[in-house]
Every structure is written in C-alpha cells, then in structure tokens.
Amino acid sequence: MKSVAKNIAEFKKQLPDHVTLVAVSKTKPVALIEDAYSAGQRDFGENKVQELTAKIPVLPADIRWHLIGHLQTNKVKYIADAVHLIHAVDSENLLAEINKQAVKHNKTISVLLQLHIAKEETKFGLSEQELHDLLNAQAKGIFPNVKIKGLMGMATNTEDEQLIRSEFRSLRKLFEATKTNEWDTLSMGMSSDWKIAIEEGSTMIRIGSALFGERHY
C-alpha cells in the first residue's frame, strides 16, 4: 500500500483550489496522522470526542481539528477550547450548549448545520423547517458566541449516483437560498462520492479510507 503522505499528495492534485480536504483520521493511529501532517495536511476529522481529546495533546498544535460525528450535548465541554469546526450541529439544544461553552472559554466557536438529505432514517440532521427556525434564532442574537459557517450533509449510502447527485444538489440549493455573508462552507462528500459532491458545489470533503486505507473496527 502507498504511504499516507503519497495518497494525500495525489489526492490534492485532483482538488480544485476552493475545496478543503478534511482527512478523517478516526480509529487511525497517531503515526499515520503524523505521516499525513508531514505531507502538509492540516485539517483532520474525528467522530468521537474521547478519541479526539486523546490525540490533541500528542500531535502538532497547528492542526485544525474537525468534529464530524454526531455530538452529544454533554460532550461539548470537552472539545470547546480545541476544535476548529463542529460539522454536525443537528438541534437547537446542541447549538445552545456550544454557545454556553464558548462563552465560558471567552471565544467564538465555528459550526456547520447538518441537514438530513439521505433516504436513510438512521442518519442525523435538521429538516428544512428546523433549519429556518435555527437561523431565525441566530438572527435574533440568541447564540452570540457561535459562528455558523454553512451546511453539512451526508448522502444516502448507495451505488445510485443519480440519487446521490440529487441529494447533494438539493443541499446546495438550500445553502444558496439561506446563506449569509459569514457562510463559506458546504461540507459534503466522502471517499465514495466526493467527485459528485464537488461537481454539485461542495467546498469541503471528508475523506478517510481513500487516504488512510480501509478501517478495521
């Protein structure tokens, strides 16, 4: 197998300048993350708070950590001071807790709002109405220490490319219809569907197995 550094270099050659690559390092050892770091990679994504907090102290301080998995409100306090971007904000309660912890640390935390775009009920995310409700609350200044940077979504896990494309397209249209001046991120696309995601307007892709190899849980 090629080295992670080589995979990163080859992958980045294929990406347009406006697309940020988040290397999904969940379940991967520190040594592989260091390999990716040596290739110039700075954005890394973790799913679980416990794993993220274990890795932060032993890796370079200039890494931009992305919490990309479902986040429980009682875990926010553990990452509030260290995370660069929280991708999967899927409720007003979670946004309120992020704001509360941001106030405690006297900082502003950047987030993405996760929309439910897939056919699978098991995936998390806001409905379109819940999105508008959240944005109305944000506009009223209820969450002053949270900066909403855009939207995030996960397409259905299927080989039906037309379905994947239509789901990404619907998210991009919603992004364009609701975005503010602070919005610059549309996070969609993973190892299996990132090319379609970029064609449909993604500005950030979350890639794990294509960089680090298959996961063995």
Secondary structure, DSSP 8 states (H G I E B T S, - for coil): ---HHHHHHHHHHTS-TT-EEEEE-TT--HHHHHHHHHTT--EEEES-HHHHHHHGGGS-TT-EEEE-S---GGGHHHHTTT-SEEEEE-SHHHHHHHHHHHHHTTS-EEEEEEE--SS-TTS--B-HHHHHHHHHHHHTTS-TTEEEEEEEE---SSS-HHHHHHHHHHHHHHHHHH--TT--EEE---TTTHHHHHHTT-SEEEESHHHH-----
